[in-house]
Amino acid sequence: MRPAHPTEQAVGMHYYVSDADGVGGRLREDDEQFRVRELERFETEPIDAPTDAYPHLVFRATLRGWDTNDFAARLSDALGISRERVNWAGTKDKYAVTTQLFSVYGADPEELPDVDGADLEVLGRAGRNLEFGDLAGNAFTLVVTDLDRPDNAAEITEELAAFGDLEDASGSEDAAGTSVGVPNFFGQQRFGSRRPVTHEVGLEIVRDDWEGAVMAYLGRPTEAEPEGTQEARTFVEETRDWQEALERFPNRLRYERSMLHELAECDGEPGPDDFRAALERVPSNLQRLFVHAAQSYAFNLMLSERLERGLPFDEPVAGDVVCFADTDAPDGLEMPDTDRLQRVDERRLRSVTRHCERGRAFVTAPLVGTETELADGEQGEIERNVLADLDLGPADFDLPGEFYSSGTRRAILVRTDLDIETEPLSLSFALPKGSYATVVAREYLKVDPVSLG
């Protein structure tokens, strides 16, 4: 175990679990070198199914250079419908080749537009829209370029196999087909790779400081941004001149501009309700993301503290809460079912440990919300300490509208079969929904997370 990059530490990821030096390099030198394909479990009816019973058109899109939200906006504009009628199971990054499902309420196949960088394949119709639960996981192929120490990949693989309590690491130069485990951190993208402030917005919301939340999003410039953007953020922080800020913020920052429009239309100085209304100008899924990022930050801190204390990730200690495996997961994918939880006391410790060894159960930590029950024992102490340091509690998540969260729990370890190829170095693996490819890749590269893209 070794300290993580400072930018990762700022979002709660304090350590790498592998001690070997990273191979260096970068991901996404070209979008084609970062490929993601959804592992789906959503059934459709034939395209000629009656539209009164099956009003949702379902299609698979392979996107190049499209963020999921941006593509949904482009699609809804072309169809002349509300963006809320476009749904998907998982949000994907712009800088990749991504293949995922979309559903559109009330659309017909011939109405789908031709969009540059998007290949659409109509699958059929459905009686409901796609939801997050319809995504089982994602399969990834990542190519690493500009490596410094490519030979270190085998040693890192061996260490990650040991961390996941997996015994089949080959240790060979081409460690294909090896199973590895890593902490199930939320990756840097959850918080913003170049400007990690999403969790800071969420923390202000949960603390009922709507002005602080808006200013965390509009202000707080970072050196990774263009100089003009930094100047615009500094200006709005110093002046609160919303109308003039609109003139200074570039058009590409449309969410910031939506907030500024709302504030500029206020009579007099905006109050808490006005700042909340400004936040509600962004799409509903992004409103939820603010609070989810705050939960994710706390979760990352809890995992880092567990690592510091030397507690296992692959098996429980007394007081832990475990969840059981989803029996409907696709072959080869370990998928936790966090609706099936069990608190582990001394009496159950041995039997639950056996379940974890066989991939039938997983130790969890909380994504804190109104219904969260914290663990007991040493893990419970970790959870309470982190929340106390952040001045948060479950009741704080009883928020209006899209900002409300009941919370859940999440597995602290993610394991996967990993295929590695050399020349160029590429990593191919599958992860359950909600887990990040970069939490695997970061162990191999050990670089500034901006290079993980």
C-alpha positions as CSV (number, residue, x, y, z in Angstrom):
1,M,0.0,0.0,0.0
2,R,1.3,3.4,-0.9
3,P,0.0,7.0,-0.9
4,A,-2.2,8.0,-3.9
5,H,-1.7,11.1,-6.1
6,P,-2.8,14.3,-4.2
7,T,-5.7,14.9,-6.6
8,E,-7.1,11.5,-5.8
9,Q,-6.5,12.1,-2.1
10,A,-8.7,15.2,-2.4
11,V,-11.7,13.0,-3.3
12,G,-11.1,10.4,-0.6
13,M,-8.8,7.9,-2.4
14,H,-5.8,8.0,-0.1
15,Y,-3.9,4.9,-1.2
16,Y,-3.0,2.5,-3.9
17,V,-3.1,-1.1,-2.6
18,S,-0.3,-2.3,-4.9
19,D,3.2,-1.3,-3.8
20,A,5.0,-1.7,-7.2
21,D,5.8,1.4,-9.2
22,G,3.2,2.1,-11.8
23,V,3.8,1.5,-15.5
24,G,3.2,5.3,-16.1
25,G,1.7,6.5,-19.3
26,R,-1.8,7.7,-20.0
27,L,-5.2,6.5,-21.2
28,R,-7.4,7.9,-24.0
29,E,-4.6,9.2,-26.2
30,D,-7.4,8.5,-28.8
31,D,-11.0,7.8,-28.0
32,E,-10.8,4.5,-29.8
33,Q,-8.4,3.4,-27.1
34,F,-11.0,3.5,-24.4
35,R,-14.0,1.3,-25.2
36,V,-17.0,0.6,-23.0
37,R,-19.9,-1.7,-23.8
38,E,-22.9,-2.1,-21.5
39,L,-23.8,-5.5,-20.2
40,E,-27.5,-5.3,-20.5
41,R,-30.5,-7.1,-18.9
42,F,-33.5,-5.4,-20.5
43,E,-36.0,-7.2,-22.7
44,T,-37.8,-5.6,-25.5
45,E,-40.8,-6.5,-27.6
46,P,-40.8,-6.5,-31.5
47,I,-40.8,-3.1,-33.1
48,D,-44.4,-3.6,-34.4
49,A,-45.7,-4.2,-30.9
50,P,-48.7,-1.9,-30.1
51,T,-47.6,1.5,-29.0
52,D,-50.3,2.0,-26.5
53,A,-48.9,-0.9,-24.4
54,Y,-45.3,-0.4,-25.4
55,P,-44.7,3.3,-26.0
56,H,-41.0,3.3,-25.4
57,L,-38.7,2.9,-28.4
58,V,-35.4,1.1,-27.4
59,F,-32.2,1.4,-29.4
60,R,-28.5,0.7,-28.9
61,A,-26.2,3.6,-29.6
62,T,-22.4,3.4,-30.3
63,L,-21.1,6.9,-29.6
64,R,-17.9,8.6,-30.4
65,G,-17.2,11.9,-28.8
66,W,-20.5,12.1,-27.1
67,D,-21.2,12.5,-23.4
68,T,-24.5,10.6,-22.6
69,N,-26.2,13.8,-21.3
70,D,-25.1,15.8,-24.4
71,F,-26.3,13.1,-26.8
72,A,-29.7,12.9,-25.0
73,A,-30.0,16.6,-25.4
74,R,-29.1,16.5,-29.1
75,L,-31.6,13.6,-29.6
76,S,-34.5,15.3,-27.8
77,D,-33.9,18.6,-29.7
78,A,-33.9,16.8,-33.0
79,L,-37.2,15.0,-32.0
80,G,-38.7,18.1,-30.7
81,I,-39.5,16.5,-27.3
82,S,-38.6,17.1,-23.7
83,R,-35.3,15.6,-22.7
84,E,-37.1,13.9,-19.8
85,R,-38.6,11.5,-22.3
86,V,-35.1,10.2,-23.2
87,N,-33.8,7.6,-20.7
88,W,-30.7,5.4,-20.3
89,A,-29.3,2.9,-17.8
90,G,-25.8,4.3,-17.3
91,T,-24.0,7.6,-18.0
92,K,-20.9,7.3,-20.2
93,D,-18.0,9.6,-20.8
94,K,-17.4,11.8,-23.9
95,Y,-13.8,10.7,-24.5
96,A,-14.4,7.1,-25.4
97,V,-16.2,4.8,-27.8
98,T,-19.3,3.7,-25.8
99,T,-22.1,1.3,-26.6
100,Q,-25.3,1.7,-24.5
101,L,-29.1,1.5,-24.6
102,F,-31.5,4.4,-24.8
103,S,-35.3,4.5,-24.6
104,V,-37.5,7.3,-26.0
105,Y,-41.1,7.7,-25.0
106,G,-43.5,8.1,-27.9
107,A,-40.9,7.9,-30.8
108,D,-40.9,5.8,-34.0
109,P,-37.8,4.4,-35.6
110,E,-38.1,6.6,-38.7
111,E,-38.0,9.7,-36.5
112,L,-34.6,9.0,-35.1
113,P,-32.1,11.6,-36.5
114,D,-28.8,11.0,-38.1
115,V,-26.2,12.3,-35.6
116,D,-22.5,12.6,-36.4
117,G,-20.5,10.2,-34.2
118,A,-23.5,8.0,-33.4
119,D,-24.5,4.7,-34.8
120,L,-28.0,3.7,-33.8
121,E,-29.5,0.2,-33.8
122,V,-33.2,-0.1,-33.1
123,L,-34.0,-3.1,-30.9
124,G,-37.7,-2.9,-30.3
125,R,-40.3,-1.5,-27.9
126,A,-40.9,-1.6,-24.1
127,G,-43.7,-0.9,-21.7
128,R,-41.4,1.3,-19.5
129,N,-38.4,3.4,-19.8
130,L,-34.8,2.3,-19.1
131,E,-33.6,2.7,-15.5
132,F,-30.3,2.4,-13.7
133,G,-31.2,-1.0,-12.5
134,D,-31.4,-2.3,-16.0
135,L,-27.6,-2.1,-16.3
136,A,-25.8,-5.2,-15.1
137,G,-22.3,-3.9,-15.7
138,N,-19.8,-2.7,-18.3
139,A,-17.1,-4.4,-20.3
140,F,-13.9,-2.3,-20.9
141,T,-10.9,-2.4,-23.2
142,L,-8.3,0.3,-22.2
143,V,-5.1,0.9,-24.1
144,V,-2.2,2.5,-22.2
145,T,0.3,4.6,-24.2
146,D,3.6,6.4,-23.4
147,L,4.6,3.9,-20.8
148,D,7.6,4.3,-18.5
149,R,7.9,0.9,-16.9
150,P,5.8,-1.7,-18.9
151,D,7.4,-4.7,-17.2
152,N,5.9,-3.7,-13.9
153,A,2.4,-4.7,-15.0
154,A,3.0,-8.4,-14.0
155,E,4.0,-7.5,-10.5
156,I,1.1,-5.1,-10.0
157,T,-1.3,-7.9,-11.3
158,E,0.2,-10.3,-8.7
159,E,-0.3,-7.8,-5.9
160,L,-3.9,-7.1,-6.9
161,A,-4.7,-10.8,-7.1
162,A,-3.4,-11.1,-3.5
163,F,-5.5,-8.1,-2.3
164,G,-8.6,-9.8,-3.7
165,D,-7.6,-13.1,-2.1
166,L,-7.3,-14.6,-5.5
167,E,-4.7,-17.3,-6.0
168,D,-4.3,-17.7,-9.8
169,A,-2.0,-14.8,-10.6
170,S,0.5,-16.1,-13.1
171,G,3.2,-13.5,-12.5
172,S,4.1,-13.9,-16.1
173,E,5.0,-11.1,-18.5
174,D,1.7,-11.5,-20.2
175,A,-0.7,-12.1,-17.3
176,A,-3.7,-12.9,-19.4
177,G,-6.8,-14.3,-17.7
178,T,-5.8,-13.4,-14.2
179,S,-8.4,-12.4,-11.5
180,V,-7.7,-9.2,-9.6
181,G,-9.3,-7.2,-6.8
182,V,-9.2,-3.5,-5.9
183,P,-11.0,-1.2,-3.5
184,N,-14.4,-0.3,-5.0
185,F,-13.6,3.5,-4.9
186,F,-15.7,6.0,-6.8
187,G,-13.3,7.1,-9.5
188,Q,-12.2,10.6,-10.2
189,Q,-14.9,11.1,-12.9
190,R,-17.5,11.0,-10.2
191,F,-16.2,14.3,-8.9
192,G,-14.8,15.8,-12.0
193,S,-11.4,14.8,-13.5
194,R,-10.1,18.3,-14.2
195,R,-12.3,20.2,-11.7
196,P,-13.3,17.9,-8.8
197,V,-16.0,20.0,-7.1
198,T,-19.2,17.9,-7.6
199,H,-19.0,16.5,-4.1
200,E,-18.3,20.0,-2.7
201,V,-21.6,21.2,-4.3
202,G,-23.3,18.1,-2.8
203,L,-21.9,18.7,0.7
204,E,-23.2,22.3,0.7
205,I,-26.6,21.1,-0.4
206,V,-26.8,18.5,2.3
207,R,-25.8,21.2,4.8
208,D,-28.7,23.3,3.6
209,D,-26.4,26.0,2.2
210,W,-27.9,26.6,-1.3
211,E,-25.9,29.7,-2.0
212,G,-22.7,27.8,-1.0
213,A,-23.7,25.0,-3.4
214,V,-24.3,27.4,-6.3
215,M,-21.0,29.2,-5.7
216,A,-19.1,25.9,-5.4
217,Y,-20.3,25.1,-9.0
218,L,-20.0,28.6,-10.5
219,G,-16.7,29.6,-8.7
220,R,-13.7,27.8,-7.5
221,P,-11.5,28.0,-10.6
222,T,-8.8,25.4,-11.2
223,E,-5.6,25.6,-13.2
224,A,-6.7,22.8,-15.4
225,E,-9.3,25.1,-17.0
226,P,-8.8,27.6,-19.8
227,E,-7.6,31.0,-18.6
228,G,-10.8,32.7,-19.7
229,T,-12.9,30.2,-17.7
230,Q,-10.8,30.8,-14.6
231,E,-11.3,34.5,-14.9
232,A,-15.1,34.2,-15.3
233,R,-15.3,32.0,-12.2
234,T,-13.1,34.4,-10.2
235,F,-15.3,37.3,-11.4
236,V,-18.6,35.8,-10.2
237,E,-17.0,34.9,-6.9
238,E,-15.8,38.4,-6.3
239,T,-18.8,40.4,-7.6
240,R,-22.0,38.3,-7.6
241,D,-22.8,40.2,-10.8
242,W,-24.9,37.5,-12.4
243,Q,-25.8,39.4,-15.6
244,E,-22.2,40.4,-16.3
245,A,-21.0,36.9,-15.5
246,L,-23.3,35.6,-18.2
247,E,-21.4,37.7,-20.7
248,R,-18.1,36.2,-19.5
249,F,-18.9,32.5,-19.1
250,P,-18.3,30.6,-22.4
251,N,-21.4,29.1,-24.1
252,R,-20.0,25.6,-23.6
253,L,-20.6,25.9,-19.9
254,R,-24.3,25.7,-20.4
255,Y,-25.2,24.4,-16.9
256,E,-23.3,27.4,-15.3
257,R,-25.1,29.7,-17.7
258,S,-28.5,28.2,-16.8
259,M,-27.8,28.9,-13.1
260,L,-26.7,32.5,-13.9
261,H,-29.8,33.1,-16.0
262,E,-32.0,32.1,-13.1
263,L,-30.1,34.4,-10.7
264,A,-30.0,37.3,-13.1
265,E,-33.8,37.3,-13.3
266,C,-34.2,37.7,-9.5
267,D,-35.7,40.9,-8.1
268,G,-33.0,42.2,-5.7
269,E,-30.5,40.0,-3.9
270,P,-31.3,36.2,-4.4
271,G,-32.3,34.3,-1.3
272,P,-32.0,30.6,-0.4
273,D,-35.1,29.7,-2.6
274,D,-33.6,31.5,-5.5
275,F,-30.2,29.7,-5.2
276,R,-32.1,26.4,-4.9
277,A,-34.1,27.3,-8.1
278,A,-30.8,28.0,-9.8
279,L,-29.5,24.5,-9.0
280,E,-32.8,23.1,-10.2
281,R,-32.2,24.6,-13.7
282,V,-29.7,21.7,-14.4
283,P,-31.1,18.3,-15.5
284,S,-32.6,16.2,-12.8
285,N,-30.0,13.5,-13.1
286,L,-27.3,16.1,-12.5
287,Q,-29.2,17.4,-9.5
288,R,-29.1,13.9,-8.0
289,L,-25.4,13.6,-8.9
290,F,-24.5,16.4,-6.7
291,V,-25.8,14.6,-3.6
292,H,-24.5,11.2,-4.8
293,A,-21.0,12.7,-5.2
294,A,-21.1,13.8,-1.5
295,Q,-22.1,10.3,-0.5
296,S,-19.4,8.9,-2.7
297,Y,-16.8,11.2,-1.1
298,A,-17.7,9.9,2.3
299,F,-17.7,6.3,1.0
300,N,-14.1,6.8,-0.4
301,L,-13.0,8.2,3.0
302,M,-14.4,5.2,4.8
303,L,-12.5,2.8,2.5
304,S,-9.3,4.7,2.9
305,E,-9.7,4.5,6.7
306,R,-10.3,0.8,6.5
307,L,-7.1,0.4,4.5
308,E,-5.2,2.4,7.1
309,R,-6.4,0.2,9.9
310,G,-5.4,-3.0,7.9
311,L,-8.9,-4.5,8.0
312,P,-9.7,-7.0,5.2
313,F,-11.7,-6.1,2.2
314,D,-12.4,-9.7,1.0
315,E,-13.9,-11.0,4.2
316,P,-15.9,-9.5,7.1
317,V,-14.9,-8.6,10.7
318,A,-17.4,-8.6,13.5
319,G,-19.8,-5.7,13.1
320,D,-19.6,-5.5,9.3
321,V,-22.7,-5.4,7.1
322,V,-22.6,-7.7,4.1
323,C,-24.7,-8.0,1.0
324,F,-25.3,-11.2,-1.0
325,A,-24.6,-11.9,-4.7
326,D,-27.2,-11.1,-7.4
327,T,-28.1,-14.6,-8.7
328,D,-29.2,-13.1,-12.1
329,A,-25.8,-11.5,-12.9
330,P,-24.3,-12.4,-16.3
331,D,-21.8,-15.2,-16.4
332,G,-18.3,-14.1,-15.2
333,L,-19.6,-11.0,-13.4
334,E,-19.6,-10.7,-9.6
335,M,-22.6,-8.5,-8.9
336,P,-23.6,-7.5,-5.3
337,D,-27.3,-7.2,-4.5
338,T,-27.5,-4.5,-1.9
339,D,-31.2,-5.1,-1.2
340,R,-30.1,-8.3,0.6
341,L,-28.1,-7.2,3.7
342,Q,-27.0,-9.0,6.8
343,R,-25.2,-7.7,9.9
344,V,-22.3,-9.9,10.9
345,D,-21.9,-10.7,14.6
346,E,-19.4,-13.2,16.1
347,R,-21.9,-16.0,15.8
348,R,-22.3,-15.5,12.0
349,L,-18.7,-14.6,11.3
350,R,-17.4,-17.9,10.2
351,S,-20.3,-18.8,7.9
352,V,-20.4,-15.4,6.3
353,T,-16.7,-15.5,5.7
354,R,-17.2,-18.7,3.7
355,H,-19.8,-17.0,1.6
356,C,-17.4,-14.2,0.9
357,E,-14.6,-16.6,-0.1
358,R,-16.9,-18.2,-2.6
359,G,-18.1,-14.9,-4.1
360,R,-21.6,-15.3,-2.6
361,A,-21.3,-12.3,-0.3
362,F,-19.5,-8.9,-0.1
363,V,-18.5,-6.6,2.7
364,T,-20.2,-3.2,2.4
365,A,-19.9,0.4,3.5
366,P,-22.7,3.0,3.3
367,L,-23.7,5.6,0.8
368,V,-25.4,7.6,3.5
369,G,-29.0,8.6,3.3
370,T,-32.1,8.9,5.4
371,E,-32.6,5.2,5.9
372,T,-28.9,4.3,6.5
373,E,-28.1,2.1,9.4
374,L,-24.4,2.2,10.2
375,A,-22.3,-0.9,10.9
376,D,-21.2,-2.0,14.3
377,G,-17.7,-2.8,15.6
378,E,-14.6,-1.3,14.1
379,Q,-16.2,-0.6,10.7
380,G,-19.1,1.2,12.5
381,E,-16.5,3.3,14.3
382,I,-15.0,4.2,10.9
383,E,-18.3,5.2,9.4
384,R,-19.3,7.4,12.4
385,N,-15.9,9.1,12.5
386,V,-16.0,10.0,8.8
387,L,-19.6,11.4,9.1
388,A,-18.6,13.3,12.2
389,D,-15.6,14.9,10.4
390,L,-17.9,15.9,7.5
391,D,-20.7,17.1,9.9
392,L,-23.2,14.8,8.2
393,G,-25.8,12.4,9.4
394,P,-28.6,10.4,7.8
395,A,-31.3,12.9,8.5
396,D,-29.4,15.6,6.5
397,F,-30.4,13.8,3.3
398,D,-34.1,14.5,3.8
399,L,-34.0,17.1,1.1
400,P,-36.5,18.5,-1.4
401,G,-37.1,17.1,-4.9
402,E,-34.3,15.4,-6.7
403,F,-31.8,16.1,-3.9
404,Y,-33.4,13.6,-1.5
405,S,-31.6,10.3,-0.9
406,S,-32.6,7.3,1.2
407,G,-29.1,5.9,0.8
408,T,-27.9,2.4,0.3
409,R,-24.8,0.3,0.9
410,R,-22.1,-0.6,-1.6
411,A,-19.5,-3.4,-1.8
412,I,-16.0,-2.3,-0.7
413,L,-14.2,-4.7,-3.0
414,V,-14.6,-5.3,-6.7
415,R,-13.0,-8.3,-8.4
416,T,-12.7,-9.1,-12.1
417,D,-11.1,-11.4,-14.6
418,L,-8.4,-9.3,-16.3
419,D,-6.9,-10.0,-19.8
420,I,-3.6,-8.1,-20.4
421,E,-2.0,-7.8,-23.8
422,T,1.4,-6.1,-24.5
423,E,2.6,-3.9,-27.4
424,P,0.6,-1.9,-26.8
425,L,-0.4,-2.6,-23.2
426,S,-4.1,-3.1,-23.0
427,L,-6.4,-4.1,-20.1
428,S,-9.7,-5.9,-20.8
429,F,-12.2,-6.6,-18.0
430,A,-15.8,-6.3,-16.9
431,L,-17.2,-4.6,-13.8
432,P,-20.6,-4.5,-12.2
433,K,-22.7,-1.3,-12.6
434,G,-21.5,1.6,-10.6
435,S,-17.9,0.5,-10.5
436,Y,-15.2,2.5,-12.3
437,A,-12.6,1.2,-14.8
438,T,-10.2,3.8,-13.6
439,V,-10.0,2.3,-10.1
440,V,-8.4,-0.7,-11.8
441,A,-6.3,1.4,-14.2
442,R,-5.0,3.7,-11.5
443,E,-3.3,0.8,-9.8
444,Y,-1.4,0.1,-13.0
445,L,-0.5,3.6,-14.1
446,K,-0.1,5.5,-10.7
447,V,-0.2,8.9,-12.4
448,D,-2.1,12.2,-12.2
449,P,-5.8,11.2,-12.6
450,V,-6.0,13.7,-15.5
451,S,-4.0,11.2,-17.4
452,L,-6.7,8.6,-16.7
453,G,-9.2,10.9,-18.3
